[in-house]
Amino acid sequence: MVYSEVFGIRLPRYNELETQIEGGAESVADFASTGRSIPLEEARSGDVLHMWGMHRGKRRPTHCGIVTEPGLVLHAEEVVGSCISRYKGDNRFLQRVIGAYRLE
C-alpha cells in the first residue's frame, strides 16, 4: 500500500511472491527488478531492506521491509504484526539484512 499510494509503484501481492518462490524464484528481491542495489548506509525513507526470513520452516531470503528513516525499518513479524525495528547498531537484526534496494 505504501508504494502504491505514496510512490505510485505497484508491487506484487504476497501470494504472488509466494507463488514465485515456490516456482523457483531465489528471493523476494526478484520483485525489485526495477530498483537498484544500494549500500545499507545510504538507505533512506522508501528504500527496501531485503532480509532472511522463514518460509515453510526453512530459512530463506523471503522477508522485506520499508525504511521509514535511516536506521528504522517497517516490516511485519508473525508474532507482533507490523512493527518498526531499529537496524542501525543492532548486530542481531543486521545479521538478517541481505541488502538494500531503491525502487525507481
C-alpha positions in Angstrom: 0.0 0.0 0.0 2.8 2.4 0.8 4.5 2.0 -2.6 1.2 2.2 -4.4 -0.3 5.2 -2.5 2.8 7.2 -1.8 5.2 6.4 -4.7 2.8 5.2 -7.4 4.7 1.9 -7.8 2.7 -1.4 -7.9 4.4 -4.3 -6.2 3.1 -7.9 -6.3 0.9 -9.1 -3.6 2.4 -11.6 -1.0 0.6 -14.5 -2.6 2.1 -13.7 -6.0 5.5 -13.6 -4.4 4.9 -16.9 -2.6 3.9 -18.5 -5.9 7.2 -17.2 -7.5 9.2 -18.6 -4.6 7.5 -22.0 -4.9 8.2 -21.8 -8.6 11.9 -21.5 -8.0 12.5 -17.7 -7.6 15.6 -17.3 -5.5 14.2 -14.5 -3.3 11.6 -11.9 -2.7 14.1 -9.4 -4.0 13.2 -10.5 -7.5 10.3 -8.0 -7.3 12.9 -5.2 -7.1 13.9 -5.6 -10.7 13.0 -2.0 -11.4 15.3 -0.9 -8.5 18.9 -0.9 -7.8 21.1 -2.2 -5.0 22.4 0.5 -2.7 24.8 0.4 0.3 22.9 -0.1 3.5 24.5 3.1 5.0 22.8 5.1 2.1 19.3 3.7 2.8 16.7 6.4 3.2 12.9 6.6 3.6 11.2 4.5 1.0 14.1 2.1 0.3 13.6 -1.6 0.7 15.6 -3.9 3.0 15.8 -7.5 1.9 16.2 -9.9 4.8 16.4 -13.5 5.7 13.1 -14.9 6.9 11.3 -18.3 7.3 9.3 -19.8 4.6 7.6 -23.2 5.3 10.1 -23.9 8.1 13.2 -23.1 6.1 15.5 -20.0 6.3 15.0 -18.3 3.0 15.6 -14.8 1.7 11.8 -14.1 1.8 11.5 -11.1 4.2 11.5 -7.4 3.3 10.6 -4.0 4.9 10.5 -0.4 4.0 13.0 2.1 5.5 11.0 4.7 7.4 14.0 6.8 8.2 17.7 5.9 8.3 18.2 3.2 10.9 14.5 2.2 11.1 12.5 -0.3 9.0 8.8 -1.0 8.9 8.1 -4.7 8.4 5.7 -7.5 9.6 6.6 -10.1 12.1 4.4 -13.1 12.5 4.0 -12.8 16.3 3.6 -9.0 16.6 2.3 -8.0 13.2 3.5 -4.7 11.6 6.3 -3.1 13.6 9.2 -0.7 13.2 12.6 -2.1 14.1 16.0 -0.4 14.5 18.6 -2.0 12.3 21.4 0.5 12.8 23.5 -0.5 15.7 21.6 -3.8 16.2 24.0 -6.5 15.2 21.4 -9.2 15.7 19.0 -7.5 13.4 21.7 -6.7 10.9 22.5 -10.4 10.5 19.1 -10.7 8.9 19.8 -8.0 6.3 20.8 -9.2 2.9 20.8 -5.9 1.1 19.1 -2.6 0.4 17.3 -1.5 -2.8 16.0 1.7 -4.1 12.9 1.3 -6.3 12.6 3.9 -9.1 
